[in-house]
Amino acid sequence: MASNQFNAGESHGQAQANTEQWMDSAKGMANTAVDKAENAAQRASETADQQNTDQNAGFLQQKGEQMMHMAQGAIDGVKNSLGIGSEKK
């Protein structure tokens, strides 16, 4: 009977060890998944930030060009009103 109790205790110990190993493995996989999700979120955020920066730069460039054209138009208007804007034939 003592032998049966020993075998039962040994089996219980092995099952407990296997369960602990499985739990550790599951925790490791969960931590890896969390790390990958955090990295993906960070990359997505950086990509969105870059796209916003690119869009803002394009917008500012467009507005700058519009202002240059407006200024050139104003200069041409002043020159024309003074009679120095174009060559008269």
Residue frames as a rotation matrix with the C-alpha (Angstrom) as fourth column:
MET 1
0.568 0.823 0.000 0.00
0.823 -0.568 0.000 0.00
0.000 0.000 -1.000 0.00
ALA 2
0.369 -0.528 -0.765 2.86
0.182 -0.766 0.616 2.33
-0.912 -0.366 -0.187 0.76
SER 3
-0.668 -0.627 0.400 4.14
0.468 0.064 0.882 1.69
-0.578 0.776 0.251 -2.73
ASN 4
-0.063 0.738 0.672 0.81
0.970 -0.114 0.217 2.75
0.236 0.665 -0.708 -4.22
GLN 5
0.788 0.329 -0.520 0.81
0.504 -0.830 0.238 5.91
-0.353 -0.450 -0.820 -2.14
PHE 6
-0.122 -0.920 -0.373 4.37
0.194 -0.391 0.900 6.65
-0.973 0.038 0.226 -3.23
ASN 7
-0.668 -0.098 0.738 3.46
0.723 0.148 0.675 6.15
-0.175 0.984 -0.028 -6.89
ALA 8
0.400 0.882 0.249 0.39
0.897 -0.432 0.090 8.35
0.187 0.188 -0.964 -6.50
GLY 9
0.643 -0.230 -0.731 2.45
0.276 -0.820 0.501 11.06
-0.715 -0.523 -0.464 -4.84
GLU 10
-0.482 -0.873 0.069 5.11
0.313 -0.098 0.945 10.81
-0.818 0.477 0.321 -7.53
SER 11
-0.376 0.440 0.816 2.50
0.918 0.054 0.394 11.04
0.130 0.896 -0.424 -10.29
HIS 12
0.716 0.652 -0.249 0.91
0.691 -0.713 0.120 14.02
-0.099 -0.258 -0.961 -8.57
GLY 13
0.252 -0.725 -0.641 4.31
0.167 -0.620 0.767 15.73
-0.953 -0.301 -0.035 -8.35
GLN 14
-0.705 -0.505 0.498 5.04
0.533 0.085 0.842 15.08
-0.467 0.859 0.209 -12.02
ALA 15
0.057 0.820 0.569 1.60
0.968 -0.186 0.171 16.38
0.246 0.541 -0.804 -13.02
GLN 16
0.763 0.190 -0.618 2.15
0.447 -0.846 0.292 19.49
-0.467 -0.499 -0.730 -10.93
ALA 17
-0.227 -0.929 -0.293 5.59
0.186 -0.337 0.923 20.04
-0.956 0.155 0.249 -12.50
ASN 18
-0.621 0.053 0.782 4.14
0.779 0.155 0.608 19.57
-0.089 0.986 -0.137 -15.98
THR 19
0.488 0.868 0.095 1.35
0.867 -0.494 0.059 22.03
0.098 0.054 -0.994 -15.19
GLU 20
0.521 -0.376 -0.766 3.86
0.227 -0.804 0.549 24.60
-0.823 -0.460 -0.334 -13.95
GLN 21
-0.611 -0.768 0.193 5.95
0.352 -0.045 0.935 24.18
-0.709 0.639 0.298 -17.10
TRP 22
-0.279 0.602 0.749 2.86
0.943 0.025 0.332 24.57
0.181 0.798 -0.574 -19.26
MET 23
0.731 0.561 -0.390 1.83
0.648 -0.749 0.139 27.70
-0.214 -0.354 -0.911 -17.35
ASP 24
0.065 -0.802 -0.594 5.31
0.145 -0.581 0.801 29.19
-0.987 -0.138 0.078 -17.70
SER 25
-0.731 -0.301 0.612 5.25
0.598 0.149 0.788 28.44
-0.329 0.942 0.071 -21.42
ALA 26
0.163 0.893 0.421 1.80
0.961 -0.240 0.138 30.01
0.224 0.382 -0.897 -21.78
LYS 27
0.676 0.018 -0.737 2.95
0.392 -0.856 0.338 33.10
-0.625 -0.517 -0.585 -19.87
GLY 28
-0.397 -0.904 -0.158 6.00
0.223 -0.262 0.939 33.37
-0.891 0.337 0.305 -22.12
MET 29
-0.581 0.252 0.774 3.86
0.812 0.109 0.574 33.13
0.060 0.962 -0.268 -25.25
ALA 30
0.555 0.828 -0.084 1.43
0.832 -0.549 0.084 35.71
0.023 -0.117 -0.993 -23.88
ASN 31
0.368 -0.506 -0.780 4.28
0.216 -0.769 0.601 38.09
-0.904 -0.390 -0.174 -23.07
THR 32
-0.706 -0.624 0.334 5.70
0.427 0.000 0.904 37.62
-0.565 0.781 0.267 -26.58
ALA 33
-0.149 0.752 0.642 2.28
0.958 -0.051 0.283 38.37
0.246 0.657 -0.713 -28.07
VAL 34
0.732 0.387 -0.561 1.96
0.571 -0.797 0.195 41.51
-0.372 -0.464 -0.804 -25.95
ASP 35
-0.125 -0.876 -0.466 5.44
0.180 -0.482 0.858 42.66
-0.976 0.023 0.218 -27.02
LYS 36
-0.733 -0.122 0.669 4.61
0.658 0.121 0.743 42.09
-0.172 0.985 -0.008 -30.68
ALA 37
0.298 0.920 0.253 1.32
0.933 -0.337 0.127 43.98
0.203 0.198 -0.959 -30.33
GLU 38
0.589 -0.149 -0.794 3.08
0.349 -0.840 0.416 46.90
-0.729 -0.522 -0.443 -28.63
ASN 39
-0.527 -0.849 -0.041 5.71
0.259 -0.206 0.944 46.99
-0.810 0.486 0.328 -31.39
ALA 40
-0.476 0.438 0.763 3.03
0.869 0.098 0.485 46.92
0.137 0.894 -0.427 -34.09
ALA 41
0.632 0.738 -0.239 1.14
0.771 -0.629 0.099 49.74
-0.077 -0.247 -0.966 -32.37
GLN 42
0.209 -0.658 -0.723 4.33
0.207 -0.693 0.690 51.79
-0.956 -0.294 -0.009 -32.12
ARG 43
-0.770 -0.498 0.399 5.12
0.453 0.014 0.891 51.28
-0.450 0.867 0.215 -35.82
ALA 44
-0.041 0.846 0.532 1.54
0.967 -0.101 0.235 52.21
0.253 0.523 -0.814 -36.76
SER 45
0.696 0.272 -0.665 1.78
0.540 -0.808 0.234 55.36
-0.474 -0.522 -0.709 -34.67
GLU 46
-0.234 -0.877 -0.419 5.11
0.149 -0.458 0.876 56.33
-0.961 0.142 0.238 -36.24
THR 47
-0.687 0.044 0.725 3.72
0.721 0.164 0.673 55.71
-0.090 0.985 -0.144 -39.72
ALA 48
0.406 0.906 0.123 0.68
0.904 -0.418 0.096 57.87
0.138 0.072 -0.988 -38.97
ASP 49
0.486 -0.308 -0.818 2.91
0.309 -0.815 0.490 60.62
-0.818 -0.490 -0.301 -37.59
GLN 50
-0.621 -0.780 0.078 5.08
0.302 -0.145 0.942 60.51
-0.724 0.609 0.325 -40.73
GLN 51
-0.363 0.572 0.736 2.03
0.912 0.055 0.407 60.68
0.192 0.819 -0.541 -43.00
ASN 52
0.692 0.615 -0.378 0.72
0.696 -0.707 0.124 63.69
-0.191 -0.349 -0.918 -41.06
THR 53
0.074 -0.769 -0.635 4.12
0.177 -0.616 0.768 65.35
-0.982 -0.169 0.091 -41.32
ASP 54
-0.759 -0.350 0.549 4.23
0.553 0.097 0.827 64.72
-0.343 0.932 0.120 -45.08
GLN 55
0.089 0.885 0.457 0.70
0.962 -0.196 0.191 66.07
0.259 0.422 -0.869 -45.54
ASN 56
0.688 0.134 -0.713 1.50
0.473 -0.828 0.301 69.16
-0.550 -0.545 -0.633 -43.47
ALA 57
-0.357 -0.895 -0.269 4.68
0.230 -0.363 0.903 69.80
-0.905 0.261 0.335 -45.45
GLY 58
-0.632 0.188 0.752 2.77
0.774 0.110 0.623 69.52
0.035 0.976 -0.215 -48.73
PHE 59
0.489 0.871 -0.045 0.06
0.868 -0.482 0.119 71.86
0.082 -0.097 -0.992 -47.46
LEU 60
0.463 -0.377 -0.802 2.61
0.276 -0.799 0.534 74.44
-0.842 -0.469 -0.266 -46.32
GLN 61
-0.661 -0.721 0.208 4.49
0.391 -0.094 0.915 74.23
-0.640 0.687 0.344 -49.60
GLN 62
-0.258 0.663 0.703 1.27
0.934 -0.015 0.357 74.73
0.247 0.748 -0.616 -51.55
LYS 63
0.737 0.554 -0.387 0.30
0.653 -0.731 0.198 77.75
-0.173 -0.399 -0.901 -49.43
GLY 64
0.040 -0.820 -0.571 3.80
0.254 -0.544 0.800 79.20
-0.967 -0.177 0.186 -49.80
GLU 65
-0.749 -0.280 0.601 3.60
0.619 0.027 0.785 78.91
-0.236 0.960 0.153 -53.58
GLN 66
0.218 0.907 0.361 0.17
0.934 -0.301 0.191 80.56
0.282 0.296 -0.913 -53.58
MET 67
0.676 -0.009 -0.737 1.53
0.424 -0.813 0.399 83.45
-0.602 -0.582 -0.546 -51.53
MET 68
-0.446 -0.889 -0.107 4.50
0.330 -0.274 0.904 83.86
-0.832 0.368 0.415 -53.89
HIS 69
-0.527 0.323 0.786 2.12
0.832 0.006 0.555 84.01
0.174 0.946 -0.272 -56.87
MET 70
0.607 0.781 -0.150 -0.06
0.792 -0.579 0.192 86.56
0.063 -0.235 -0.970 -55.09
ALA 71
0.327 -0.576 -0.749 2.98
0.287 -0.695 0.660 88.69
-0.900 -0.431 -0.062 -54.25
GLN 72
-0.714 -0.602 0.357 4.22
0.489 -0.064 0.870 88.50
-0.501 0.796 0.340 -57.84
GLY 73
-0.078 0.790 0.608 0.76
0.941 -0.143 0.308 89.51
0.330 0.596 -0.732 -59.04
ALA 74
0.741 0.320 -0.590 0.79
0.564 -0.773 0.290 92.48
-0.364 -0.547 -0.754 -56.70
ILE 75
-0.185 -0.893 -0.409 4.24
0.249 -0.446 0.860 93.53
-0.951 0.057 0.305 -57.92
ASP 76
-0.702 -0.034 0.711 3.13
0.709 0.064 0.703 93.21
-0.069 0.997 -0.021 -61.54
GLY 77
0.367 0.920 0.140 0.03
0.914 -0.385 0.130 95.27
0.174 0.080 -0.982 -60.77
VAL 78
0.548 -0.252 -0.797 2.09
0.304 -0.828 0.471 98.08
-0.779 -0.501 -0.377 -59.25
LYS 79
-0.572 -0.818 0.053 4.54
0.311 -0.156 0.938 98.03
-0.759 0.553 0.344 -62.16
ASN 80
-0.421 0.481 0.769 1.68
0.892 0.063 0.448 98.17
0.167 0.874 -0.456 -64.68
SER 81
0.655 0.716 -0.239 0.04
0.751 -0.653 0.101 101.06
-0.084 -0.246 -0.966 -62.88
LEU 82
0.337 -0.627 -0.702 3.34
0.046 -0.734 0.678 102.95
-0.940 -0.261 -0.218 -62.96
GLY 83
0.900 0.074 -0.429 3.86
-0.410 -0.192 -0.892 102.09
-0.148 0.979 -0.143 -66.62
ILE 84
-0.071 -0.990 -0.120 7.03
-0.997 0.067 0.039 100.07
-0.031 0.122 -0.992 -66.05
GLY 85
0.165 0.232 0.959 5.48
-0.497 0.859 -0.122 96.60
-0.852 -0.457 0.257 -66.04
SER 86
0.385 -0.014 0.923 5.72
0.644 0.721 -0.257 95.77
-0.661 0.693 0.287 -69.73
GLU 87
-0.724 -0.672 -0.155 7.54
0.300 -0.509 0.807 97.01
-0.621 0.537 0.571 -72.74
LYS 88
0.438 0.852 -0.287 5.42
0.087 -0.358 -0.930 99.28
-0.895 0.382 -0.231 -74.92
LYS 89
-0.389 -0.560 0.732 5.95
0.772 0.235 0.591 99.06
-0.503 0.794 0.340 -78.64
